[in-house]
Amino acid sequence: MTPREAAACCRPVDGMLDPAMFRALGDATRVAIVACLVKCGREASVTEVAECCLVDLSVVSRHLALLARAGILESRREGRTVHYRVRYGHLCDQLRRLADAIEQCCPPGEATGASS
């Protein structure tokens, strides 16, 4: 199939490539923040995340808000403190469905999981 034919073809992968999620994860600092929260395994305040990432508090706060808008994190306010946590189920489901959709598009024998 040519790229033009592929663009005209409607496959499940078309709806799985969420630009907001990829934009949110397209920054090294935001990836580090998500990794920190995943490894932490619990919600963390903006201050705690800033300490983990060695980035200014205001910058971390903006990154966390963007990740929440993309659906990767959720927040909870307790007085003046905002806590964030990974939306594990949602994130895993999105990535798993994307991987499944990509595998459906793979030529036979290409979706073996081995890197070339």
C-alpha positions in Angstrom: 0.0 0.0 0.0 1.3 3.4 -0.8 1.4 6.3 1.7 -1.5 8.0 -0.2 -3.6 4.8 -0.1 -2.8 4.4 3.6 -3.9 8.0 4.3 -7.2 7.3 2.7 -7.6 4.1 4.6 -9.4 4.2 8.0 -7.8 2.0 10.5 -8.0 2.0 14.3 -4.6 3.7 14.6 -6.1 6.9 13.2 -8.1 7.5 16.4 -5.3 6.3 18.7 -2.7 8.9 17.9 -3.7 11.6 20.4 -1.8 14.8 19.6 -2.3 16.2 23.1 -0.8 13.2 24.7 2.2 13.2 22.3 2.7 16.9 22.8 2.6 16.5 26.6 5.1 13.6 26.4 7.2 15.4 23.8 9.2 17.3 26.4 12.1 15.8 28.3 11.2 17.5 31.5 7.6 16.4 31.4 8.7 12.8 30.7 11.0 13.0 33.7 8.1 14.3 35.8 5.8 11.4 34.7 8.6 8.9 35.3 9.2 10.4 38.8 5.5 10.1 39.7 5.2 6.6 38.2 8.2 5.4 40.3 7.0 7.2 43.4 3.7 5.2 43.1 1.7 7.9 44.9 0.4 11.4 44.5 2.9 14.1 45.1 2.7 17.9 45.7 4.1 20.3 43.2 6.9 21.1 45.6 7.8 17.4 45.9 7.9 17.0 42.1 10.0 20.1 41.8 12.5 18.6 44.2 12.6 15.4 42.2 13.2 17.1 38.9 15.5 20.0 40.0 13.4 22.4 38.0 11.9 25.7 39.3 8.6 25.4 41.1 6.7 27.6 38.6 8.0 25.7 35.6 7.1 22.3 37.2 3.6 23.7 38.0 3.0 24.6 34.4 4.3 21.2 33.2 2.1 19.4 35.6 -1.0 21.4 34.5 -0.3 20.6 30.9 0.1 16.8 31.7 -3.2 17.0 33.5 -5.0 18.7 30.6 -3.6 15.9 28.3 -5.2 13.3 30.6 -2.0 11.8 31.8 -2.2 13.1 35.4 -5.0 14.2 37.7 -4.9 16.8 40.4 -6.3 17.3 43.8 -6.2 20.5 45.8 -5.8 20.6 49.5 -5.9 24.1 50.7 -3.1 25.9 48.8 -1.3 22.7 47.9 -2.0 20.8 44.7 -1.2 17.1 44.5 -0.8 15.2 41.2 -0.9 11.6 40.4 -0.7 9.5 37.3 -3.9 8.2 35.8 -2.4 4.8 35.5 -5.5 3.0 34.1 -6.2 5.7 31.5 -2.5 6.0 30.4 -2.0 2.2 30.2 -5.2 1.8 28.3 -4.3 4.5 25.8 -0.8 3.1 25.2 -2.0 -0.5 25.1 -4.8 0.4 22.5 -2.3 2.4 20.5 0.2 -0.6 20.5 -2.6 -2.9 19.5 -3.7 -0.6 16.6 -0.1 -0.3 15.4 0.3 -4.0 15.4 -2.8 -4.4 13.3 -1.2 -2.3 10.6 2.1 -4.1 10.6 3.1 -6.2 7.7 3.1 -9.9 8.6 6.2 -10.9 10.7 7.0 -7.3 11.7 5.2 -7.1 15.0 7.5 -9.5 16.8 8.6 -7.1 19.4 12.2 -7.4 18.4 14.0 -4.2 17.5 16.0 -3.9 14.3 
